Every structure is written in structure tokens, then in C-alpha cells.
Amino acid sequence: MADKKQDYSFWTKYKRFAGTEIMLYVIMVIGIILGIVIFSYL
């Protein structure tokens, strides 16, 4: 039972940071795509 509670708390903690992590990855991908588009027109 203790292990299950620990696992649950880990996932609730991770879920809180997962949103910001996904946003960072999305911003990174958009930045890379914009960079490729800008440099391809230079």
C-alpha cells in the first residue's frame, strides 16, 4: 500500500510539471521550424 501511495504522489507531482515541460518542447519545436523557414529564405 505504501508503494502505491508513493507512486501516486510521484505521478501527481510529475503531472504538475508535465504541462510546462510540454509547453517548453512546443516552443522549442516552433522556434526550430521558424529558424529553418527564416534561414531558407535568406
ZAMIKE-759176 format. One record per atom (N, C-alpha, C): residue number from 1; residue in three letters; atom name; x, y, z. Coordinates in steps of 0.2 Angstrom, whole numbers, plus 5000, padded with zeros to 4 digits. Layout:
N
+-----+-----+----+------+-------+------+
|   i |  aa | at | east | north |   up |
+-----+-----+----+------+-------+------+
| NUM | ala | CA |    X |     Y |    Z |
...
+-----+-----+----+------+-------+------+
REM end
This chain:
42
+-----+-----+----+------+-------+------+
|   i |  aa | at | east | north |   up |
+-----+-----+----+------+-------+------+
|   1 | met |  N | 5004 |  4994 | 5000 |
|   1 | met | CA | 5000 |  5000 | 5000 |
|   1 | met |  C | 5004 |  5006 | 5000 |
|   2 | ala |  N | 5010 |  5006 | 5004 |
|   2 | ala | CA | 5014 |  5012 | 5004 |
|   2 | ala |  C | 5017 |  5013 | 4997 |
|   3 | asp |  N | 5019 |  5008 | 4994 |
|   3 | asp | CA | 5022 |  5009 | 4987 |
|   3 | asp |  C | 5017 |  5012 | 4982 |
|   4 | lys |  N | 5011 |  5010 | 4983 |
|   4 | lys | CA | 5006 |  5013 | 4978 |
|   4 | lys |  C | 5005 |  5020 | 4980 |
|   5 | lys |  N | 5005 |  5022 | 4986 |
|   5 | lys | CA | 5004 |  5029 | 4988 |
|   5 | lys |  C | 5010 |  5033 | 4985 |
|   6 | gln |  N | 5016 |  5031 | 4986 |
|   6 | gln | CA | 5022 |  5034 | 4984 |
|   6 | gln |  C | 5021 |  5035 | 4976 |
|   7 | asp |  N | 5019 |  5030 | 4973 |
|   7 | asp | CA | 5019 |  5030 | 4965 |
|   7 | asp |  C | 5014 |  5035 | 4963 |
|   8 | tyr |  N | 5008 |  5036 | 4967 |
|   8 | tyr | CA | 5003 |  5040 | 4966 |
|   8 | tyr |  C | 5005 |  5047 | 4967 |
|   9 | ser |  N | 5009 |  5049 | 4972 |
|   9 | ser | CA | 5011 |  5055 | 4973 |
|   9 | ser |  C | 5016 |  5057 | 4968 |
|  10 | phe |  N | 5020 |  5053 | 4966 |
|  10 | phe | CA | 5025 |  5054 | 4961 |
|  10 | phe |  C | 5022 |  5056 | 4954 |
|  11 | trp |  N | 5016 |  5053 | 4952 |
|  11 | trp | CA | 5013 |  5055 | 4946 |
|  11 | trp |  C | 5009 |  5061 | 4947 |
|  12 | thr |  N | 5007 |  5063 | 4953 |
|  12 | thr | CA | 5003 |  5069 | 4954 |
|  12 | thr |  C | 5008 |  5075 | 4953 |
|  13 | lys |  N | 5014 |  5074 | 4956 |
|  13 | lys | CA | 5019 |  5079 | 4956 |
|  13 | lys |  C | 5022 |  5080 | 4949 |
|  14 | tyr |  N | 5023 |  5074 | 4945 |
|  14 | tyr | CA | 5025 |  5074 | 4938 |
|  14 | tyr |  C | 5020 |  5078 | 4934 |
|  15 | lys |  N | 5014 |  5076 | 4935 |
|  15 | lys | CA | 5008 |  5079 | 4930 |
|  15 | lys |  C | 5008 |  5087 | 4931 |
|  16 | arg |  N | 5010 |  5089 | 4937 |
|  16 | arg | CA | 5010 |  5097 | 4938 |
|  16 | arg |  C | 5016 |  5100 | 4933 |
|  17 | phe |  N | 5022 |  5096 | 4933 |
|  17 | phe | CA | 5027 |  5099 | 4929 |
|  17 | phe |  C | 5027 |  5097 | 4921 |
|  18 | ala |  N | 5023 |  5092 | 4920 |
|  18 | ala | CA | 5022 |  5089 | 4913 |
|  18 | ala |  C | 5019 |  5095 | 4908 |
|  19 | gly |  N | 5015 |  5099 | 4911 |
|  19 | gly | CA | 5012 |  5104 | 4907 |
|  19 | gly |  C | 5017 |  5109 | 4904 |
|  20 | thr |  N | 5021 |  5111 | 4909 |
|  20 | thr | CA | 5026 |  5116 | 4907 |
|  20 | thr |  C | 5031 |  5113 | 4903 |
|  21 | glu |  N | 5033 |  5107 | 4904 |
|  21 | glu | CA | 5038 |  5103 | 4900 |
|  21 | glu |  C | 5036 |  5103 | 4893 |
|  22 | ile |  N | 5029 |  5101 | 4892 |
|  22 | ile | CA | 5026 |  5100 | 4885 |
|  22 | ile |  C | 5026 |  5107 | 4882 |
|  23 | met |  N | 5025 |  5112 | 4886 |
|  23 | met | CA | 5025 |  5119 | 4883 |
|  23 | met |  C | 5032 |  5121 | 4880 |
|  24 | leu |  N | 5037 |  5119 | 4884 |
|  24 | leu | CA | 5044 |  5121 | 4883 |
|  24 | leu |  C | 5046 |  5117 | 4876 |
|  25 | tyr |  N | 5044 |  5111 | 4875 |
|  25 | tyr | CA | 5045 |  5107 | 4869 |
|  25 | tyr |  C | 5042 |  5110 | 4863 |
|  26 | val |  N | 5035 |  5112 | 4864 |
|  26 | val | CA | 5032 |  5115 | 4859 |
|  26 | val |  C | 5035 |  5122 | 4857 |
|  27 | ile |  N | 5037 |  5126 | 4861 |
|  27 | ile | CA | 5040 |  5132 | 4860 |
|  27 | ile |  C | 5047 |  5131 | 4856 |
|  28 | met |  N | 5051 |  5126 | 4858 |
|  28 | met | CA | 5057 |  5124 | 4855 |
|  28 | met |  C | 5056 |  5122 | 4848 |
|  29 | val |  N | 5051 |  5117 | 4847 |
|  29 | val | CA | 5049 |  5115 | 4840 |
|  29 | val |  C | 5047 |  5121 | 4836 |
|  30 | ile |  N | 5043 |  5125 | 4838 |
|  30 | ile | CA | 5041 |  5131 | 4834 |
|  30 | ile |  C | 5047 |  5135 | 4832 |
|  31 | gly |  N | 5051 |  5136 | 4837 |
|  31 | gly | CA | 5057 |  5140 | 4836 |
|  31 | gly |  C | 5062 |  5137 | 4831 |
|  32 | ile |  N | 5063 |  5131 | 4831 |
|  32 | ile | CA | 5067 |  5127 | 4826 |
|  32 | ile |  C | 5064 |  5128 | 4819 |
|  33 | ile |  N | 5057 |  5127 | 4819 |
|  33 | ile | CA | 5054 |  5127 | 4812 |
|  33 | ile |  C | 5054 |  5135 | 4809 |
|  34 | leu |  N | 5053 |  5139 | 4814 |
|  34 | leu | CA | 5054 |  5146 | 4812 |
|  34 | leu |  C | 5061 |  5148 | 4809 |
|  35 | gly |  N | 5066 |  5145 | 4813 |
|  35 | gly | CA | 5073 |  5146 | 4811 |
|  35 | gly |  C | 5074 |  5143 | 4804 |
|  36 | ile |  N | 5072 |  5137 | 4803 |
|  36 | ile | CA | 5073 |  5134 | 4796 |
|  36 | ile |  C | 5070 |  5138 | 4791 |
|  37 | val |  N | 5063 |  5141 | 4792 |
|  37 | val | CA | 5060 |  5144 | 4787 |
|  37 | val |  C | 5064 |  5151 | 4786 |
|  38 | ile |  N | 5066 |  5154 | 4791 |
|  38 | ile | CA | 5069 |  5161 | 4790 |
|  38 | ile |  C | 5076 |  5160 | 4787 |
|  39 | phe |  N | 5080 |  5155 | 4788 |
|  39 | phe | CA | 5086 |  5154 | 4785 |
|  39 | phe |  C | 5086 |  5151 | 4778 |
|  40 | ser |  N | 5080 |  5148 | 4777 |
|  40 | ser | CA | 5079 |  5145 | 4770 |
|  40 | ser |  C | 5078 |  5151 | 4765 |
|  41 | tyr |  N | 5075 |  5157 | 4767 |
|  41 | tyr | CA | 5073 |  5162 | 4763 |
|  41 | tyr |  C | 5079 |  5167 | 4763 |
|  42 | leu |  N | 5084 |  5167 | 4767 |
|  42 | leu | CA | 5090 |  5171 | 4767 |
|  42 | leu |  C | 5095 |  5170 | 4761 |
+-----+-----+----+------+-------+------+
REM end
